[in-house]
């Protein structure tokens, strides 16, 4: 089960992982917290869908998400509290952040209850979400982290809301991450082509806020066989993502190299045996769990 803030976050962070586990027969559930109403619209003919115009982008992004999940093979797609319950909060200090339906302003107990209901229904062994900073500080990513982490604890508590189903203990929780060494290799490779860094002049991974120390990484999931599916899923989010060479130019100006390997930090549960690589990382999010 993956908990993400906006449509397209799931594909960028874990698209190859999702496609791999679907292909291997695992049940994959995506829980998205908002419709991404505040996203920038990269398709000129759809510009009037933007929040400051017709404010119809959220509905459009539902269909983008469905197309992306079809490319990855994921059929269990859900929105926290139902589609449209929580609105994209935008960035800190913007009017969107003060909207009464902004996810950032959501009642945490209510949002957690919605998440617990899903956890107890699908009963995942593994849950994936963001770190406490939401990767790069977006309010909705931070809130998704909070909701997911509290929901995991609450779902396992037999005294918490028995009306939401039987208690469920999630065996392992991971946070999406990008190892600093991997990001640096990507920046170096891009620089070698003469192209500018996608991080507004930043050439060192040390200066990219979402890069983490290699020592903090726990798992590297090889989804190389599914890179084409990940690319197709990204192309299913045209209002937000433009495929451009080895990097995707994102509406949030971060950018991420299209990699078949996706990385995670284990923050709950027992670490499984290392994979075949020399780094000692797991190569399977289900490593160490009963089959």
C-alpha positions as CSV (number, residue, x, y, z in Angstrom):
1,X,0.0,0.0,0.0
2,X,1.3,3.4,-0.9
3,X,0.1,6.7,0.6
4,X,0.8,9.8,-1.6
5,X,-0.2,13.4,-1.7
6,X,-1.1,14.2,-5.3
7,X,-1.7,12.3,-8.5
8,X,1.7,11.7,-10.2
9,X,3.7,11.5,-6.9
10,X,3.2,7.7,-6.9
11,X,4.6,7.3,-10.4
12,X,7.6,9.5,-9.9
13,X,8.6,7.9,-6.6
14,X,7.6,4.3,-7.0
15,X,6.2,3.6,-10.5
16,X,8.7,0.8,-11.4
17,X,8.2,-0.7,-7.9
18,X,4.5,-0.8,-8.3
19,X,4.6,-2.3,-11.8
20,X,7.1,-5.0,-10.6
21,X,5.0,-6.1,-7.7
22,X,1.8,-6.2,-9.7
23,X,3.6,-8.3,-12.3
24,X,4.8,-10.6,-9.5
25,X,1.3,-11.1,-8.2
26,X,1.2,-8.8,-5.2
27,X,-1.9,-6.8,-4.4
28,X,-1.0,-3.1,-4.7
29,X,-3.2,-0.3,-3.3
30,X,-2.7,3.4,-3.9
31,X,-4.2,5.9,-1.5
32,X,-3.9,9.4,-2.8
33,X,-4.7,12.3,-0.4
34,X,-5.7,15.1,-2.8
35,X,-6.6,15.7,-6.4
36,X,-3.7,18.1,-7.0
37,X,-5.9,21.0,-7.8
38,X,-3.0,23.6,-7.3
39,X,-0.7,22.0,-9.8
40,X,0.7,24.0,-12.7
41,X,-0.8,23.1,-16.1
42,X,1.9,22.3,-18.6
43,X,-0.5,21.6,-21.5
44,X,-1.3,25.1,-23.0
45,X,-4.7,24.0,-24.4
46,X,-5.7,23.0,-20.8
47,X,-4.4,26.1,-19.1
48,X,-7.9,27.3,-18.2
49,X,-8.4,24.2,-15.9
50,X,-6.0,25.9,-13.4
51,X,-7.0,26.8,-9.9
52,X,-7.0,30.5,-10.6
53,X,-9.3,30.0,-13.6
54,X,-11.9,27.3,-14.1
55,X,-10.5,25.4,-11.1
56,X,-11.2,22.0,-12.8
57,X,-7.7,20.6,-12.7
58,X,-8.5,18.2,-9.9
59,X,-11.2,16.4,-11.8
60,X,-8.9,16.1,-14.8
61,X,-6.1,14.7,-12.8
62,X,-8.4,11.8,-11.6
63,X,-8.4,10.6,-15.2
64,X,-4.6,11.2,-15.6
65,X,-4.1,9.0,-12.5
66,X,-6.4,6.3,-13.8
67,X,-4.4,6.2,-17.0
68,X,-1.1,6.1,-15.2
69,X,-2.3,3.2,-13.0
70,X,-3.5,1.3,-16.0
71,X,0.0,1.6,-17.4
72,X,1.4,0.2,-14.2
73,X,-1.3,-2.5,-13.8
74,X,-2.6,-1.1,-10.5
75,X,-6.4,-1.5,-10.2
76,X,-7.0,-0.6,-6.6
77,X,-7.0,3.3,-6.6
78,X,-8.4,5.2,-3.7
79,X,-8.7,8.8,-2.5
80,X,-8.4,9.6,1.2
81,X,-12.0,10.1,2.4
82,X,-13.2,9.9,-1.1
83,X,-12.3,11.9,-4.2
84,X,-12.3,15.7,-3.4
85,X,-12.5,15.3,0.4
86,X,-9.2,17.1,0.8
87,X,-7.9,19.8,-1.4
88,X,-4.3,20.4,-2.6
89,X,-2.8,22.8,-0.1
90,X,-0.3,24.5,-2.4
91,X,2.9,25.7,-0.8
92,X,3.3,27.4,2.6
93,X,2.3,31.1,2.5
94,X,0.0,30.8,-0.5
95,X,-3.8,31.5,-0.4
96,X,-4.3,27.8,-1.2
97,X,-2.7,26.9,2.1
98,X,-5.5,28.7,3.9
99,X,-8.4,27.1,2.0
100,X,-10.9,25.5,4.4
101,X,-10.6,22.1,2.6
102,X,-6.8,22.2,2.3
103,X,-5.2,18.9,3.3
104,X,-2.7,20.8,5.4
105,X,-5.6,22.1,7.6
106,X,-7.4,18.8,7.8
107,X,-8.5,17.4,11.2
108,X,-5.8,14.8,11.8
109,X,-8.1,12.4,13.7
110,X,-10.6,12.5,10.9
111,X,-7.9,12.0,8.2
112,X,-6.3,9.1,10.1
113,X,-9.6,7.4,10.5
114,X,-10.1,7.4,6.8
115,X,-6.6,5.9,6.3
116,X,-7.2,3.3,9.0
117,X,-10.3,2.1,7.3
118,X,-8.3,1.4,4.1
119,X,-5.4,-0.2,6.0
120,X,-7.7,-2.6,7.9
121,X,-9.6,-3.4,4.7
122,X,-6.6,-4.2,2.5
123,X,-4.3,-5.4,5.3
124,X,-1.0,-4.6,3.7
125,X,2.3,-6.2,4.8
126,X,4.2,-3.2,3.6
127,X,3.3,0.5,3.5
128,X,5.2,3.2,1.6
129,X,5.0,7.0,2.1
130,X,7.3,10.0,2.6
131,X,9.7,11.1,5.3
132,X,8.8,13.7,8.0
133,X,9.7,16.5,5.6
134,X,7.6,15.1,2.8
135,X,10.8,14.7,0.7
136,X,11.1,18.4,-0.1
137,X,8.8,20.2,2.3
138,X,5.5,20.4,0.5
139,X,2.7,20.7,3.1
140,X,0.6,17.9,1.6
141,X,3.6,15.5,1.5
142,X,4.2,16.3,5.2
143,X,0.6,15.8,6.0
144,X,0.5,12.5,4.1
145,X,3.5,11.4,6.1
146,X,1.7,12.3,9.4
147,X,-1.5,10.6,8.4
148,X,0.2,7.4,7.2
149,X,2.4,7.0,10.2
150,X,-0.4,7.6,12.8
151,X,-2.7,5.4,10.8
152,X,-0.2,2.5,10.9
153,X,-0.1,2.6,14.7
154,X,-3.9,3.2,15.1
155,X,-4.8,0.3,12.7
156,X,-2.9,-2.1,14.9
157,X,-4.5,-0.9,18.1
158,X,-7.5,-3.1,19.0
159,X,-9.0,-0.3,21.1
160,X,-9.1,2.2,18.2
161,X,-12.4,2.5,16.3
162,X,-13.5,-1.1,16.1
163,X,-16.2,0.1,13.7
164,X,-13.4,0.5,11.1
165,X,-12.6,-3.2,11.0
166,X,-10.3,-5.7,12.6
167,X,-6.9,-4.6,13.8
168,X,-4.1,-4.9,11.3
169,X,-0.3,-4.8,12.0
170,X,1.6,-3.5,9.0
171,X,4.9,-5.4,9.1
172,X,7.1,-2.9,7.4
173,X,6.9,0.8,6.7
174,X,9.2,2.5,4.2
175,X,9.9,6.1,3.2
176,X,10.7,6.9,-0.4
177,X,14.1,8.4,-0.8
178,X,16.9,9.3,-3.3
179,X,20.5,8.3,-2.2
180,X,22.9,11.2,-2.5
181,X,25.4,9.1,-4.5
182,X,22.8,8.1,-7.0
183,X,21.6,11.7,-7.5
184,X,25.2,12.9,-7.8
185,X,25.9,10.4,-10.6
186,X,22.8,11.6,-12.4
187,X,23.9,15.2,-12.1
188,X,27.4,14.4,-13.3
189,X,26.0,12.5,-16.3
190,X,23.8,15.4,-17.2
191,X,26.6,17.9,-16.8
192,X,28.7,15.7,-19.1
193,X,26.2,16.4,-21.9
194,X,26.6,20.1,-21.4
195,X,23.0,20.5,-20.2
196,X,22.2,22.6,-17.1
197,X,21.3,21.1,-13.8
198,X,17.5,20.6,-13.3
199,X,17.9,22.1,-9.9
200,X,18.3,25.7,-10.9
201,X,22.1,25.8,-11.1
202,X,22.8,23.3,-8.3
203,X,25.5,20.8,-9.4
204,X,26.1,19.0,-6.1
205,X,23.7,16.5,-4.5
206,X,24.8,17.9,-1.2
207,X,22.7,21.0,-2.0
208,X,19.5,19.1,-3.0
209,X,17.2,19.0,0.1
210,X,15.6,15.6,-0.6
211,X,18.8,13.7,-1.2
212,X,19.6,11.4,1.8
213,X,22.9,9.8,3.0
214,X,23.5,6.4,1.5
215,X,23.8,5.1,5.0
216,X,20.1,5.9,5.6
217,X,19.0,3.9,2.6
218,X,17.6,0.4,3.3
219,X,16.3,-0.9,0.1
220,X,16.9,-0.6,-3.6
221,X,14.1,-2.2,-5.7
222,X,15.2,-3.2,-9.2
223,X,12.3,-2.4,-11.5
224,X,14.4,-2.1,-14.6
225,X,12.2,-4.5,-16.5
226,X,9.3,-2.1,-16.0
227,X,10.9,1.3,-16.9
228,X,8.8,1.4,-20.1
229,X,5.6,1.1,-17.9
230,X,6.9,3.8,-15.6
231,X,7.6,6.1,-18.6
232,X,4.1,5.4,-19.9
233,X,2.6,6.2,-16.5
234,X,4.5,9.5,-16.4
235,X,3.2,10.3,-19.9
236,X,-0.3,9.7,-18.5
237,X,0.2,12.8,-16.3
238,X,0.7,15.4,-19.1
239,X,-0.5,18.4,-17.2
240,X,2.3,17.9,-14.7
241,X,5.1,16.0,-16.4
242,X,7.0,16.6,-19.6
243,X,9.4,13.8,-20.6
244,X,12.7,15.4,-21.7
245,X,15.7,13.3,-22.4
246,X,17.0,11.4,-19.3
247,X,15.2,13.7,-16.9
248,X,11.6,14.6,-16.4
249,X,11.0,18.3,-16.0
250,X,8.3,18.5,-13.3
251,X,6.0,21.3,-12.5
252,X,7.5,21.7,-9.1
253,X,10.9,22.4,-10.7
254,X,12.6,19.5,-8.9
255,X,13.1,17.0,-11.7
256,X,14.1,13.3,-11.3
257,X,16.1,11.0,-13.4
258,X,14.1,8.1,-14.9
259,X,15.6,5.2,-13.1
260,X,14.6,1.6,-13.0
261,X,15.8,1.3,-9.5
262,X,13.8,3.0,-6.7
263,X,15.1,3.6,-3.2
264,X,13.5,3.4,0.3
265,X,14.3,3.8,4.0
266,X,12.9,1.2,6.4
267,X,11.4,3.0,9.5
268,X,9.2,0.3,11.0
269,X,9.7,-3.5,11.0
270,X,12.6,-5.8,10.8
271,X,15.2,-5.4,8.1
272,X,15.3,-8.4,5.7
273,X,18.4,-10.0,4.3
274,X,20.6,-8.0,1.9
275,X,20.2,-8.4,-1.8
276,X,23.0,-9.4,-4.2
277,X,24.5,-5.9,-4.4
278,X,27.6,-4.8,-2.5
279,X,25.8,-2.0,-0.7
280,X,24.0,-4.3,1.7
281,X,20.6,-2.9,0.9
282,X,17.5,-5.1,0.6
283,X,16.4,-5.6,-3.0
284,X,12.8,-6.5,-2.1
285,X,10.4,-4.6,0.2
286,X,9.0,-7.9,1.3
287,X,12.4,-9.2,2.3
288,X,12.3,-11.2,5.5
289,X,8.5,-11.5,5.5
290,X,6.6,-14.8,5.2
291,X,5.6,-15.6,1.6
